């Protein structure tokens, strides 16, 4: 469900009522409200640089993920999207949103829209430590096998897929610093998650899957990780790029 604020400081009681109605709608649709839900909160700023810097700062401050938002909000301003998964209660949603309101205001920005529900953007515990000593030829074969497997999943390989790459880092501090650097280097979506074995930086792009492109991505992130004492973990796929809040006409 989308809540649009049109750049205004919405009355808290009104927002709480909207959140309660949203949770009731989700409950009536069979959503399990005993588990965390995906939330995407849109923060708008005056310039692209301010939006990108804010996204990097959110990662450094401990938020699980950020995504570039373009200008597709009600304000048509450069936007960064904070991704997180709170427990679905009015209190938890209010607390997270108030943190982001303060974060945005301190940087001359504003919270303009919420999206709650849908699939989780994070891969998390699916990541395993990569094998050492694997040759480039074997890795290239794996790239091609991933592309080939899309046919078995009934995915049109000519259409864009959501490609998530994982690199493992020794500590949360190192993972967050690396994630902020990648976001500022124009990766459109970056997460920091803790798997069963390590801290993981997930980088997300929306591409037509081809073995050559996968190889270039893998080698670039492998080098990036190794320079920081980390390692390449692999790819994960989803079928389509995430929906954005639509622009108002």
MIDOSE-1310 file (N, C-alpha, C; in nm, 2 decimals, decimal comma, always signed):
residues 249
xxxx	+0,09/-0,12/+0,00/+0,00/+0,00/+0,00/+0,09/+0,12/+0,00; +0,05/+0,23/-0,07/+0,13/+0,35/-0,09/+0,06/+0,46/-0,01; +0,14/+0,53/+0,07/+0,10/+0,65/+0,14/+0,18/+0,77/+0,08; +0,11/+0,86/+0,02/+0,17/+0,98/-0,04/+0,15/+1,10/+0,05
xxxx	+0,26/+1,18/+0,07/+0,25/+1,29/+0,16/+0,27/+1,42/+0,09; +0,30/+1,42/-0,04/+0,31/+1,54/-0,12/+0,40/+1,65/-0,06; +0,51/+1,60/+0,01/+0,60/+1,70/+0,06/+0,56/+1,77/+0,18; +0,44/+1,74/+0,24/+0,39/+1,82/+0,35/+0,42/+1,74/+0,48
xxxx	+0,42/+1,82/+0,59/+0,44/+1,76/+0,72/+0,30/+1,71/+0,76; +0,27/+1,58/+0,74/+0,14/+1,53/+0,77/+0,11/+1,52/+0,92; -0,01/+1,54/+0,96/-0,05/+1,53/+1,10/-0,03/+1,39/+1,15; +0,04/+1,37/+1,26/+0,07/+1,24/+1,31/-0,05/+1,15/+1,33
xxxx	-0,15/+1,21/+1,39/-0,27/+1,13/+1,42/-0,33/+1,08/+1,29; -0,33/+1,17/+1,19/-0,39/+1,13/+1,06/-0,30/+1,01/+1,00; -0,17/+1,03/+1,01/-0,08/+0,92/+0,95/-0,10/+0,79/+1,03; -0,11/+0,80/+1,16/-0,14/+0,68/+1,24/-0,26/+0,61/+1,20
xxxx	-0,37/+0,69/+1,17/-0,50/+0,63/+1,13/-0,48/+0,56/+1,00; -0,41/+0,63/+0,90/-0,39/+0,56/+0,77/-0,31/+0,44/+0,79; -0,20/+0,44/+0,87/-0,13/+0,31/+0,89/-0,21/+0,20/+0,95; -0,30/+0,23/+1,05/-0,38/+0,13/+1,11/-0,48/+0,07/+1,00
xxxx	-0,53/+0,16/+0,92/-0,62/+0,11/+0,81/-0,54/+0,02/+0,71; -0,42/+0,06/+0,68/-0,34/-0,01/+0,59/-0,31/-0,15/+0,65; -0,28/-0,16/+0,78/-0,25/-0,29/+0,84/-0,37/-0,38/+0,85; -0,49/-0,31/+0,87/-0,61/-0,39/+0,87/-0,64/-0,45/+0,73
xxxx	-0,62/-0,37/+0,63/-0,63/-0,41/+0,49/-0,54/-0,53/+0,46; -0,42/-0,52/+0,51/-0,32/-0,63/+0,48/-0,36/-0,76/+0,56; -0,41/-0,74/+0,68/-0,46/-0,85/+0,76/-0,58/-0,92/+0,69; -0,67/-0,84/+0,64/-0,79/-0,90/+0,57/-0,75/-0,97/+0,44
xxxx	-0,63/-0,93/+0,38/-0,58/-1,00/+0,26/-0,50/-1,12/+0,29; -0,49/-1,16/+0,42/-0,42/-1,28/+0,46/-0,27/-1,26/+0,48; -0,22/-1,13/+0,49/-0,08/-1,11/+0,52/-0,05/-1,15/+0,66; +0,06/-1,22/+0,68/+0,10/-1,26/+0,82/+0,17/-1,14/+0,89
xxxx	+0,10/-1,08/+0,98/+0,15/-0,96/+1,05/+0,22/-1,00/+1,18; +0,26/-1,12/+1,19/+0,35/-1,16/+1,30/+0,49/-1,16/+1,26; +0,51/-1,13/+1,13/+0,65/-1,13/+1,07/+0,68/-0,99/+1,02; +0,80/-0,95/+1,01/+0,84/-0,82/+0,95/+0,79/-0,80/+0,81
xxxx	+0,75/-0,68/+0,77/+0,71/-0,65/+0,64/+0,81/-0,56/+0,57; +0,81/-0,56/+0,44/+0,90/-0,48/+0,36/+0,84/-0,34/+0,36; +0,92/-0,24/+0,38/+0,88/-0,10/+0,37/+0,98/-0,02/+0,29; +0,93/+0,06/+0,20/+1,02/+0,15/+0,11/+0,98/+0,29/+0,14
xxxx	+1,06/+0,37/+0,20/+1,03/+0,51/+0,24/+1,11/+0,61/+0,15; +1,03/+0,70/+0,08/+1,09/+0,78/-0,02/+1,13/+0,92/+0,04; +1,26/+0,95/+0,03/+1,31/+1,08/+0,08/+1,35/+1,17/-0,04; +1,30/+1,29/-0,05/+1,34/+1,37/-0,16/+1,43/+1,49/-0,11
xxxx	+1,52/+1,53/-0,20/+1,62/+1,63/-0,17/+1,63/+1,73/-0,29; +1,70/+1,83/-0,28/+1,71/+1,94/-0,38/+1,79/+1,90/-0,50; +1,90/+1,82/-0,48/+1,99/+1,78/-0,59/+2,01/+1,63/-0,59; +2,06/+1,58/-0,70/+2,10/+1,44/-0,71/+2,21/+1,41/-0,61
xxxx	+2,31/+1,50/-0,60/+2,42/+1,48/-0,51/+2,37/+1,46/-0,36; +2,28/+1,55/-0,32/+2,23/+1,54/-0,18/+2,15/+1,41/-0,16; +2,08/+1,36/-0,26/+2,00/+1,24/-0,25/+2,10/+1,12/-0,24; +2,20/+1,12/-0,33/+2,30/+1,01/-0,32/+2,38/+1,01/-0,19
xxxx	+2,42/+1,12/-0,15/+2,49/+1,13/-0,02/+2,41/+1,09/+0,10; +2,28/+1,12/+0,09/+2,19/+1,08/+0,20/+2,17/+0,93/+0,20; +2,17/+0,86/+0,08/+2,16/+0,72/+0,07/+2,28/+0,65/+0,13; +2,40/+0,71/+0,10/+2,52/+0,65/+0,16/+2,52/+0,67/+0,31
xxxx	+2,48/+0,78/+0,36/+2,47/+0,81/+0,50/+2,37/+0,71/+0,57; +2,26/+0,68/+0,51/+2,17/+0,59/+0,56/+2,23/+0,45/+0,58; +2,31/+0,41/+0,48/+2,38/+0,28/+0,50/+2,48/+0,28/+0,61; +2,56/+0,39/+0,62/+2,66/+0,40/+0,73/+2,59/+0,41/+0,86
xxxx	+2,47/+0,46/+0,87/+2,40/+0,48/+1,00/+2,33/+0,35/+1,04; +2,33/+0,25/+0,96/+2,27/+0,12/+1,00/+2,14/+0,08/+0,93; +2,09/+0,16/+0,84/+1,97/+0,11/+0,77/+2,00/+0,00/+0,67; +1,91/-0,10/+0,65/+1,94/-0,22/+0,58/+1,97/-0,20/+0,43
xxxx	+1,90/-0,10/+0,37/+1,92/-0,09/+0,22/+1,87/+0,05/+0,17; +1,92/+0,08/+0,05/+1,88/+0,21/-0,01/+1,87/+0,18/-0,16; +1,78/+0,26/-0,23/+1,76/+0,25/-0,37/+1,75/+0,39/-0,43; +1,80/+0,41/-0,55/+1,78/+0,54/-0,61/+1,63/+0,55/-0,66
xxxx	+1,58/+0,67/-0,65/+1,44/+0,68/-0,68/+1,41/+0,78/-0,79; +1,51/+0,84/-0,85/+1,49/+0,93/-0,96/+1,40/+1,05/-0,91; +1,31/+1,09/-1,00/+1,22/+1,20/-0,96/+1,08/+1,15/-0,96; +1,05/+1,03/-0,94/+0,92/+0,97/-0,96/+0,83/+0,98/-0,84
xxxx	+0,85/+1,08/-0,76/+0,76/+1,11/-0,64/+0,67/+1,22/-0,67; +0,58/+1,25/-0,58/+0,49/+1,36/-0,60/+0,56/+1,50/-0,61; +0,68/+1,51/-0,56/+0,75/+1,63/-0,57/+0,84/+1,65/-0,69; +0,86/+1,54/-0,76/+0,95/+1,54/-0,88/+1,09/+1,58/-0,85
xxxx	+1,14/+1,56/-0,73/+1,27/+1,60/-0,68/+1,36/+1,47/-0,68; +1,49/+1,49/-0,68/+1,58/+1,37/-0,67/+1,54/+1,30/-0,54; +1,53/+1,17/-0,55/+1,48/+1,09/-0,44/+1,57/+0,97/-0,41; +1,59/+0,93/-0,28/+1,65/+0,81/-0,24/+1,54/+0,73/-0,16
xxxx	+1,54/+0,60/-0,17/+1,44/+0,52/-0,11/+1,51/+0,43/+0,00; +1,47/+0,45/+0,13/+1,52/+0,37/+0,24/+1,44/+0,24/+0,24; +1,51/+0,12/+0,25/+1,45/-0,01/+0,25/+1,47/-0,07/+0,38; +1,37/-0,12/+0,45/+1,38/-0,18/+0,58/+1,26/-0,27/+0,60
xxxx	+1,27/-0,35/+0,71/+1,16/-0,45/+0,74/+1,13/-0,45/+0,89; +1,04/-0,36/+0,93/+1,00/-0,35/+1,07/+0,89/-0,45/+1,10; +0,86/-0,47/+1,23/+0,74/-0,54/+1,26/+0,62/-0,46/+1,22; +0,51/-0,52/+1,17/+0,40/-0,44/+1,12/+0,30/-0,39/+1,23
xxxx	+0,35/-0,29/+1,31/+0,26/-0,23/+1,41/+0,27/-0,08/+1,39; +0,17/-0,01/+1,43/+0,17/+0,14/+1,42/+0,29/+0,20/+1,49; +0,32/+0,15/+1,61/+0,43/+0,20/+1,69/+0,56/+0,19/+1,61; +0,59/+0,07/+1,56/+0,72/+0,05/+1,49/+0,73/+0,12/+1,36
xxxx	+0,62/+0,13/+1,29/+0,62/+0,21/+1,16/+0,64/+0,36/+1,19; +0,57/+0,41/+1,30/+0,58/+0,55/+1,34/+0,72/+0,58/+1,38; +0,79/+0,49/+1,46/+0,92/+0,52/+1,51/+1,02/+0,53/+1,39; +1,01/+0,43/+1,30/+1,10/+0,43/+1,18/+1,08/+0,56/+1,10
xxxx	+0,96/+0,59/+1,08/+0,93/+0,71/+0,99/+0,98/+0,84/+1,06; +0,96/+0,85/+1,19/+1,01/+0,97/+1,26/+1,16/+0,98/+1,25; +1,23/+0,87/+1,26/+1,37/+0,87/+1,24/+1,41/+0,93/+1,11; +1,34/+0,88/+1,01/+1,37/+0,92/+0,87/+1,33/+1,07/+0,85
xxxx	+1,22/+1,11/+0,91/+1,18/+1,25/+0,90/+1,29/+1,34/+0,96; +1,35/+1,31/+1,07/+1,45/+1,38/+1,13/+1,58/+1,38/+1,04; +1,61/+1,26/+0,99/+1,73/+1,24/+0,90/+1,72/+1,33/+0,78; +1,60/+1,33/+0,72/+1,58/+1,41/+0,59/+1,58/+1,56/+0,62
xxxx	+1,51/+1,60/+0,73/+1,51/+1,74/+0,76/+1,64/+1,80/+0,79; +1,73/+1,72/+0,86/+1,86/+1,77/+0,89/+1,95/+1,79/+0,77; +1,91/+1,74/+0,66/+1,98/+1,75/+0,53/+1,90/+1,83/+0,43; +1,80/+1,90/+0,47/+1,72/+1,99/+0,38/+1,63/+1,91/+0,30
xxxx	+1,59/+1,79/+0,33/+1,50/+1,71/+0,25/+1,37/+1,68/+0,32; +1,29/+1,59/+0,27/+1,16/+1,56/+0,33/+1,12/+1,42/+0,29; +1,04/+1,35/+0,38/+0,98/+1,22/+0,35/+0,85/+1,25/+0,27; +0,84/+1,19/+0,15/+0,73/+1,22/+0,07/+0,63/+1,10/+0,04
xxxx	+0,68/+0,98/+0,06/+0,59/+0,87/+0,04/+0,64/+0,74/+0,11; +0,54/+0,65/+0,14/+0,57/+0,52/+0,20/+0,51/+0,42/+0,10; +0,58/+0,30/+0,10/+0,52/+0,18/+0,04/+0,54/+0,07/+0,14; +0,44/+0,00/+0,18/+0,44/-0,11/+0,27/+0,39/-0,24/+0,21
xxxx	+0,46/-0,35/+0,24/+0,42/-0,48/+0,19/+0,49/-0,52/+0,06; +0,46/-0,64/+0,01/+0,53/-0,69/-0,10/+0,64/-0,78/-0,07; +0,72/-0,82/-0,17/+0,83/-0,91/-0,15/+0,95/-0,84/-0,08; +1,02/-0,92/+0,00/+1,14/-0,86/+0,06/+1,25/-0,83/-0,05
xxxx	+1,32/-0,72/-0,04/+1,42/-0,69/-0,14/+1,55/-0,76/-0,10; +1,56/-0,82/+0,02/+1,69/-0,87/+0,07/+1,70/-1,03/+0,04; +1,82/-1,07/+0,02/+1,85/-1,22/+0,00/+1,88/-1,28/+0,13; +1,97/-1,22/+0,21/+2,01/-1,26/+0,34/+2,07/-1,40/+0,35
xxxx	+2,00/-1,49/+0,42/+2,07/-1,62/+0,46/+2,09/-1,71/+0,35; +2,05/-1,68/+0,23/+2,09/-1,76/+0,11/+2,23/-1,76/+0,08; +2,31/-1,66/+0,13/+2,45/-1,64/+0,09/+2,53/-1,74/+0,17; +2,62/-1,80/+0,10/+2,72/-1,89/+0,16/+2,86/-1,85/+0,12
xxxx	+2,96/-1,89/+0,20/+3,09/-1,85/+0,17/+3,14/-1,91/+0,04; +3,20/-1,83/-0,05/+3,25/-1,88/-0,17/+3,36/-1,97/-0,16; +3,37/-2,06/-0,26/+3,49/-2,16/-0,26/+3,61/-2,09/-0,31; +3,72/-2,12/-0,25/+3,85/-2,07/-0,29/+3,91/-2,16/-0,40
xxxx	+4,00/-2,10/-0,48/+4,08/-2,18/-0,58/+3,99/-2,21/-0,70; +3,88/-2,15/-0,72/+3,80/-2,18/-0,84/+3,86/-2,10/-0,96; +3,88/-2,17/-1,07/+3,94/-2,10/-1,19/+3,84/-2,01/-1,25; +3,89/-1,91/-1,33/+3,81/-1,82/-1,41/+3,72/-1,90/-1,51
xxxx	+3,78/-2,01/-1,57/+3,70/-2,09/-1,66/+3,58/-2,15/-1,59; +3,60/-2,20/-1,47/+3,48/-2,26/-1,40/+3,38/-2,15/-1,36; +3,43/-2,03/-1,33/+3,34/-1,92/-1,29/+3,26/-1,88/-1,41; +3,32/-1,87/-1,53/+3,25/-1,84/-1,65/+3,15/-1,94/-1,69
xxxx	+3,18/-2,07/-1,66/+3,08/-2,17/-1,69/+2,96/-2,15/-1,59; +2,99/-2,11/-1,47/+2,88/-2,09/-1,38/+2,79/-1,97/-1,42; +2,86/-1,87/-1,48/+2,78/-1,75/-1,54/+2,68/-1,80/-1,64; +2,73/-1,89/-1,73/+2,65/-1,94/-1,84/+2,54/-2,03/-1,79
xxxx	+2,57/-2,11/-1,69/+2,47/-2,20/-1,63/+2,36/-2,12/-1,57; +2,39/-2,00/-1,51/+2,28/-1,92/-1,45/+2,19/-1,87/-1,56; +2,25/-1,82/-1,67/+2,17/-1,77/-1,78/+2,08/-1,89/-1,84; +2,14/-2,00/-1,86/+2,07/-2,12/-1,91/+1,95/-2,16/-1,82
xxxx	+1,97/-2,14/-1,68/+1,87/-2,18/-1,59/+1,75/-2,10/-1,60; +1,76/-1,97/-1,65/+1,64/-1,89/-1,66/+1,54/-1,95/-1,75; +1,58/-2,02/-1,85/+1,48/-2,09/-1,94/+1,40/-2,19/-1,86; +1,46/-2,26/-1,76/+1,39/-2,36/-1,68/+1,29/-2,29/-1,59
xxxx	+1,32/-2,16/-1,55/+1,24/-2,09/-1,46/+1,13/-2,02/-1,54; +1,12/-2,04/-1,67/+1,02/-1,98/-1,75/+1,03/-1,82/-1,75; +1,15/-1,77/-1,75/+1,18/-1,63/-1,75/+1,22/-1,59/-1,89; +1,17/-1,49/-1,95/+1,21/-1,44/-2,08/+1,34/-1,37/-2,06
xxxx	+1,45/-1,43/-2,12/+1,59/-1,38/-2,10/+1,61/-1,25/-2,18; +1,51/-1,21/-2,27/+1,52/-1,09/-2,34/+1,47/-0,97/-2,25; +1,40/-1,00/-2,14/+1,35/-0,90/-2,05/+1,44/-0,88/-1,94; +1,43/-0,76/-1,88/+1,52/-0,74/-1,76/+1,49/-0,83/-1,64
xxxx	+1,59/-0,87/-1,57/+1,57/-0,94/-1,45/+1,64/-0,86/-1,34; +1,60/-0,88/-1,21/+1,67/-0,82/-1,10/+1,78/-0,91/-1,06; +1,90/-0,86/-1,08/+2,02/-0,93/-1,05/+2,09/-0,88/-0,92; +2,09/-0,97/-0,82/+2,16/-0,93/-0,70/+2,29/-1,00/-0,68
xxxx	+2,39/-0,93/-0,66/+2,53/-0,98/-0,64/+2,56/-0,97/-0,49; +2,64/-1,07/-0,44/+2,67/-1,07/-0,30/+2,82/-1,07/-0,28; +2,88/-0,99/-0,19/+3,02/-0,99/-0,15/+3,02/-1,00/+0,00; +3,11/-1,08/+0,06/+3,12/-1,10/+0,20/+3,23/-1,01/+0,25
xxxx	+3,21/-0,95/+0,37/+3,31/-0,86/+0,43/+3,33/-0,91/+0,58; +3,45/-0,89/+0,64/+3,48/-0,94/+0,77/+3,39/-0,88/+0,88; +3,34/-0,76/+0,87/+3,27/-0,69/+0,98/+3,16/-0,61/+0,93; +3,07/-0,57/+1,02/+2,96/-0,48/+0,98/+3,01/-0,34/+0,94
xxxx	+3,11/-0,29/+1,01/+3,17/-0,16/+0,98/+3,23/-0,16/+0,84; +3,30/-0,27/+0,80/+3,36/-0,28/+0,67/+3,25/-0,29/+0,56; +3,15/-0,37/+0,59/+3,04/-0,39/+0,50/+2,97/-0,26/+0,47; +2,94/-0,18/+0,57/+2,87/-0,06/+0,55/+2,95/+0,05/+0,48
xxxx	+3,08/+0,05/+0,51/+3,16/+0,14/+0,44/+3,17/+0,10/+0,29; +3,18/-0,02/+0,26/+3,18/-0,07/+0,12/+3,05/-0,04/+0,05; +2,94/-0,07/+0,12/+2,81/-0,04/+0,06/+2,79/+0,10/+0,03; +2,83/+0,19/+0,12/+2,82/+0,34/+0,09/+2,90/+0,38/-0,03
xxxx	+3,02/+0,32/-0,04/+3,11/+0,35/-0,16/+3,04/+0,30/-0,29; +2,99/+0,18/-0,29/+2,92/+0,13/-0,41/+2,80/+0,21/-0,45; +2,72/+0,26/-0,35/+2,61/+0,34/-0,38/+2,65/+0,47/-0,44; +2,75/+0,53/-0,39/+2,80/+0,66/-0,44/+2,86/+0,64/-0,58
xxxx	+2,90/+0,51/-0,61/+2,96/+0,48/-0,74/+2,85/+0,44/-0,84; +2,73/+0,47/-0,81/+2,62/+0,46/-0,90/+2,55/+0,32/-0,91; +2,58/+0,23/-0,82/+2,49/+0,11/-0,81/+2,35/+0,16/-0,77; +2,25/+0,12/-0,84/+2,12/+0,17/-0,81/+2,05/+0,12/-0,68
xxxx	+2,10/+0,01/-0,63/+2,04/-0,04/-0,50/+2,14/-0,12/-0,43; +2,16/-0,09/-0,30/+2,26/-0,16/-0,22/+2,20/-0,20/-0,08; +2,23/-0,32/-0,04/+2,18/-0,36/+0,10/+2,31/-0,40/+0,18; +2,29/-0,40/+0,31/+2,38/-0,46/+0,40/+2,30/-0,56/+0,49
xxxx	+2,33/-0,69/+0,48/+2,26/-0,79/+0,56/+2,36/-0,88/+0,63; +2,31/-0,95/+0,73/+2,39/-1,05/+0,80/+2,34/-1,19/+0,77; +2,43/-1,27/+0,70/+2,39/-1,40/+0,68/+2,43/-1,49/+0,80; +2,41/-1,62/+0,79/+2,45/-1,71/+0,90/+2,60/-1,71/+0,92
xxxx	+2,68/-1,67/+0,82/+2,83/-1,68/+0,83/+2,90/-1,55/+0,83; +2,84/-1,44/+0,78/+2,92/-1,32/+0,76/+2,83/-1,20/+0,73; +2,89/-1,08/+0,72/+2,82/-0,96/+0,68/+2,83/-0,96/+0,53; +2,72/-0,92/+0,46/+2,71/-0,93/+0,32/+2,66/-0,80/+0,26
xxxx	+2,73/-0,75/+0,16/+2,68/-0,64/+0,08/+2,61/-0,69/-0,05; +2,49/-0,66/-0,06/+2,41/-0,70/-0,18/+2,40/-0,58/-0,27; +2,44/-0,60/-0,40/+2,42/-0,49/-0,49/+2,32/-0,54/-0,60; +2,23/-0,45/-0,63/+2,12/-0,49/-0,72/+2,12/-0,40/-0,85
xxxx	+2,11/-0,47/-0,96/+2,08/-0,40/-1,09/+1,97/-0,47/-1,17; +1,92/-0,40/-1,27/+1,81/-0,45/-1,35/+1,86/-0,47/-1,49; +1,89/-0,59/-1,53/+1,96/-0,61/-1,66/+1,90/-0,72/-1,74; +1,93/-0,72/-1,87/+1,91/-0,84/-1,95/+2,03/-0,93/-1,93
xxxx	+2,00/-1,05/-1,88/+2,10/-1,15/-1,83/+2,18/-1,21/-1,95; +2,30/-1,18/-1,96/+2,39/-1,24/-2,06/+2,52/-1,28/-1,98; +2,58/-1,39/-2,03/+2,70/-1,44/-1,96/+2,81/-1,34/-1,96; +2,83/-1,26/-2,06/+2,94/-1,17/-2,07/+2,92/-1,06/-1,96
xxxx	+2,80/-1,01/-1,95/+2,77/-0,90/-1,86/+2,78/-0,96/-1,71; +2,74/-1,08/-1,69/+2,75/-1,14/-1,56/+2,90/-1,15/-1,52; +2,98/-1,19/-1,61/+3,12/-1,20/-1,59/+3,19/-1,07/-1,55; +3,15/-0,97/-1,63/+3,21/-0,83/-1,60/+3,17/-0,79/-1,46
xxxx	+3,04/-0,81/-1,42/+2,99/-0,77/-1,29/+3,07/-0,85/-1,18; +3,08/-0,98/-1,20/+3,14/-1,07/-1,11/+3,29/-1,03/-1,08; +3,36/-1,01/-1,19/+3,51/-0,97/-1,18/+3,52/-0,84/-1,11; +3,44/-0,74/-1,15/+3,45/-0,61/-1,08/+3,43/-0,61/-0,93
xxxx	+3,32/-0,68/-0,89/+3,29/-0,69/-0,75/+3,39/-0,78/-0,68; +3,44/-0,88/-0,74/+3,54/-0,97/-0,68/+3,66/-0,89/-0,64; +3,71/-0,81/-0,74/+3,83/-0,72/-0,71/+3,80/-0,62/-0,60; +3,68/-0,56/-0,61/+3,64/-0,46/-0,51/+3,64/-0,53/-0,37
xxxx	+3,59/-0,65/-0,36/+3,58/-0,72/-0,23/+3,72/-0,76/-0,18; +3,80/-0,81/-0,27/+3,94/-0,86/-0,23/+4,02/-0,74/-0,18; +4,01/-0,62/-0,23/+4,08/-0,51/-0,19/+4,05/-0,47/-0,05; +3,93/-0,51/+0,00/+3,88/-0,48/+0,14/+3,88/-0,60/+0,23
xxxx	+3,95/-0,71/+0,19/+3,96/-0,83/+0,27/+3,84/-0,91/+0,27; +3,76/-0,89/+0,16/+3,63/-0,97/+0,15/+3,64/-1,07/+0,03; +3,52/-1,12/-0,01/+3,52/-1,23/-0,11/+3,39/-1,22/-0,19; +3,39/-1,27/-0,31/+3,28/-1,28/-0,40/+3,19/-1,40/-0,35
xxxx	+3,06/-1,38/-0,34/+2,97/-1,49/-0,30/+2,88/-1,55/-0,41; +2,84/-1,47/-0,51/+2,76/-1,52/-0,61/+2,65/-1,43/-0,65; +2,56/-1,48/-0,74/+2,44/-1,41/-0,79/+2,31/-1,47/-0,73; +2,21/-1,38/-0,73/+2,07/-1,43/-0,71/+1,98/-1,35/-0,80
xxxx	+1,87/-1,41/-0,85/+1,79/-1,35/-0,95/+1,64/-1,34/-0,89; +1,58/-1,23/-0,94/+1,44/-1,21/-0,93/+1,38/-1,18/-1,07; +1,25/-1,19/-1,09/+1,20/-1,18/-1,22/+1,19/-1,04/-1,28; +1,17/-0,94/-1,19/+1,15/-0,81/-1,25/+1,20/-0,70/-1,16
xxxx	+1,22/-0,58/-1,21/+1,26/-0,47/-1,13/+1,15/-0,43/-1,04; +1,17/-0,37/-0,92/+1,07/-0,33/-0,83/+0,99/-0,22/-0,88; +0,86/-0,22/-0,84/+0,77/-0,11/-0,88/+0,80/+0,02/-0,80; +0,80/+0,13/-0,87/+0,82/+0,26/-0,80/+0,68/+0,33/-0,78
xxxx	+0,68/+0,42/-0,69/+0,56/+0,51/-0,67/+0,54/+0,59/-0,80; +0,43/+0,58/-0,86/+0,40/+0,65/-0,99/+0,40/+0,80/-0,97; +0,44/+0,87/-1,08/+0,43/+1,01/-1,08/+0,29/+1,06/-1,09; +0,26/+1,17/-1,03/+0,13/+1,23/-1,04/+0,12/+1,30/-1,17
x	+0,01/+1,30/-1,24/-0,01/+1,37/-1,36/-0,04/+1,52/-1,33
